[in-house]
Amino acid sequence: MNMINSMRLKTSLLGLLFLFSSALLKAQTIMKTADATLKILVLFNTESGGTYKMAQEIAAGVNRLPGAKAVLKQVPRIKALDKEKEKAFAAIPYASIDELPDYDGIAFGSAVHFGNMSADMRYFLDQSVAIWTARKLEGIPATVFMSAGSGAGREAAILSFWNTLAVHGMLIVPTGIMGTADIDKSIGQGNTAFGASSLASVTGSARPSEGEKHIAALQGYALAKAAKGYQMMRMAVGINQQSNYTTMKTQVIEARLKALNITLPDAPAPVGNYKPFKIVGNQVFINQIALKAGKLEHPGMIEKEVTEEQAKLATRQTLLNVLAVLKQAAGGDLDRVKQAVQLTGFFYTPAGYTKHAILMNEASNLLVEIFGEAGMHTRATVGASSLPMNSAVEIQAVFELDE
């Protein structure tokens, strides 16, 4: 008995050692992978150079974190600046709106204009609609710094940035009270809880002051740390779930199906020499009838063997079969469905029947209920003298998938 217990103990210890080693190996792999260079954009707009000086301090703070690299760029100007070539920031390149998603973090800087960002910065961000609709900035850490003449309206100006960044789904990194214990309080300082700023026109000391530069550097360092955490999370997901951050989206359609108390059936198997779906380019082509668990739902001619209410139930079942096949075509992810393109309903009806559209509404309404605007489609309805297996309805559908 003692020998058996001893063997059990050894086996348990070996199992624990294996689990610990496996976890340690994964953690080491994540850490090594996360050592990849962080590319963080410090994007600014300036006229007199105050915001540029703050941008340099933000960049210095970013570069303090091992593996992090700050990239300084300017926002393109609406109107050319007089004698710009003579300015200290003249050699800093202009950014394009399309490059924003290429960075692991972004610091936005501008002069304060009447409690808001500059017109150049506002115009630049207003060009980001395509990036927003594609959700390309979601989760990316962002922070805001500013240069304010007297300091009036600087908090409001930073928050005006936050509105735009929040709509993009960016992770906002504020300054809180970081560094405030270290600065000279005998002079006016531009620090805020939202982001660093400089009181550009306040006399009595050079601007940005040493305190303002200190907080800006801490802010850049905080942004770099947030970006590294974001990078490590993506790496961890890629290792542990064979995925990455961009595919960690909520399963919106599955959640909607659950809310509607809809369970998709198993995709019906072909009963002949054909495929249940065909993908051409990004389009999926599907045909289904009213099968449920291998049996036909409400077979027969509408108005003779099948009531209109039964025909609606058969139409609903047919669409659910279409969606089951669509899910199979989309690799199990209905969120890949970009839009419904076309539904064509065939109904087994007697001559002279005219209510095909009413029956087809059952499929159309359900599709829009599940997919929302993406479920809107063009449609045709056709009366038929017979349908396969005596089905009351057949639906032909075309959908477009995301690439």
Stockholm file with secondary structure:
# STOCKHOLM 1.0

chainA/1-403         MNMINSMRLKTSLLGLLFLFSSALLKAQTIMKTADATLKILVLFNTESGGTYKMAQEIAAGVNRLPGAKAVLKQVPRIKALDKEKEKAFAAIPYASIDELPDYDGIAFGSAVHFGNMSADMRYFLDQSVAIWTARKLEGIPATVFMSAGSGAGREAAILSFWNTLAVHGMLIVPTGIMGTADIDKSIGQGNTAFGASSLASVTGSARPSEGEKHIAALQGYALAKAAKGYQMMRMAVGINQQSNYTTMKTQVIEARLKALNITLPDAPAPVGNYKPFKIVGNQVFINQIALKAGKLEHPGMIEKEVTEEQAKLATRQTLLNVLAVLKQAAGGDLDRVKQAVQLTGFFYTPAGYTKHAILMNEASNLLVEIFGEAGMHTRATVGASSLPMNSAVEIQAVFELDE
#=GR chainA/1-403 SS CHHHHHHHHHHHHHHHHHHHHHHHHHHHHHHHHTTSCEEEEEEEECSSSHHHHHHHHHHHHHHHSTTEEEEEEECCCSSCCTTGGGSTTTTSCBCCGGGGGGSSEEEEEEECBTTBCCHHHHHHHTTCHHHHHTTTTTTCEEEEEEEESSCTTHHHHHHHHHHHHHHTTCEECCCTTTTGGGSCTTSCCCCCSSSCEEETTCCSSCSSCHHHHHHHHHHHHHHHHHHHHHHHHHHHHHHHSSCCGGGCCCCHHHHHHHHTTCCCCCCCCCSSSSCSEEEETTEEEEEEESEETTEESSCSCBTTTBCHHHHHHHHHHHHHHHHHHHHHHTTTCGGGEEEEEEEEEEEECCTTCCCHHHHHHHHHHHHHHHHGGGGCCEEEEEEESCCGGGCSEEEEEEEEECC
#=GC SS_cons         CHHHHHHHHHHHHHHHHHHHHHHHHHHHHHHHHTTSCEEEEEEEECSSSHHHHHHHHHHHHHHHSTTEEEEEEECCCSSCCTTGGGSTTTTSCBCCGGGGGGSSEEEEEEECBTTBCCHHHHHHHTTCHHHHHTTTTTTCEEEEEEEESSCTTHHHHHHHHHHHHHHTTCEECCCTTTTGGGSCTTSCCCCCSSSCEEETTCCSSCSSCHHHHHHHHHHHHHHHHHHHHHHHHHHHHHHHSSCCGGGCCCCHHHHHHHHTTCCCCCCCCCSSSSCSEEEETTEEEEEEESEETTEESSCSCBTTTBCHHHHHHHHHHHHHHHHHHHHHHTTTCGGGEEEEEEEEEEEECCTTCCCHHHHHHHHHHHHHHHHGGGGCCEEEEEEESCCGGGCSEEEEEEEEECC
//
